[in-house]
Amino acid sequence: EILQTAKLLDSCEAALAERYTVHKLHLQADPAAYLAEIAPRIRAHAGSGVKGDLIAKLPNLEIIAGFGVGVDNIDLAAAKAANVRVTNTPDVLNDAVAELTIGLMISLARRIPQGDRFVRDGKWLNGGFGLFSELTGKTVGILGLGRIGKEIATRAQAMKMRVVYHGRNRQENQPYVYYDKLVDMARDADWLVLIAPGGKGTDRIVSREVLEALGPKGMLVNIARGTLVDEPAMVDLLVNGGLCGAALDVFEKEPQVPEALFSLDNVVLAPHQGSATHQTRDAMGALLVANLEAHFAGEPLISAVV
Ligand code: 8YV
């Protein structure tokens, strides 16, 4: 018997229902009472967003199969302490996220969403739209040259950009220049792309100082987690010209987005859709299920975090 506490992709829910007895806590009239009754029978949790107090209520929990590569919304320490395995869905979303990153960058540089509105609003009839910047020849600094970061780097090179990176460590066999200080990379780069994991280790790593180093000509792209950025400082700099622009797929308190951004022309906003394609979400769902199957068959987990 497995537990779900939020809706999952339809194809993933169907695959789970074929294999397991699934309890959907989020659909219960009295979730607390329902949980108290089924808790001892639950051996797995399907989906991310698992706090330590839920783990504590499930004495026979063996595994949390997360949906997503990021595990910042699963209490890994509590899982480890309770001897509960945790899996995520890495790799299968690399291309989709990298693709959207480049899409957002071109959208921001060339003002594609604004141009669309300009045409729809009939403003073209009164004159041209304007001239903007392009990616060609610019330097992009990538924060987090992991699996997705490398896919972004390859695509940025295809856009004739120069790629540099910052992360905890310099990586062997990478053709890109490494910066051991984020602030130095931000100062030298035209674009700063964030694709590092969320969680305590990266909380507001993109501080006001880093944003000021990126500066009035700098473009920020966040495709990772809102928590990486000092969001109030970012908004302030975007409003006051301290940053040239930002393309943001993620925010600190989703789905809340700072309203000050809505009226800005130098910003492109997206609703956390990096992995949101049919093929990628289906693959993520299939990997979640495959991890559960491996676990219950006593086989090695495919993508274990804990
Ligand atoms: C979400 C993501 O998981 O993989 C991640 O870490 O942020 C996304 O793919 C997705 O929005 C599902 O909720």
Boltz pocket constraint, residues with backbone or C-beta under 6 A from the ligand:
constraints:
  - pocket:
      binder: B
      contacts: [[A, 67], [A, 68], [A, 69], [A, 70], [A, 71], [A, 89], [A, 93], [A, 224], [A, 272], [A, 274], [A, 275]]
      max_distance: 6.0
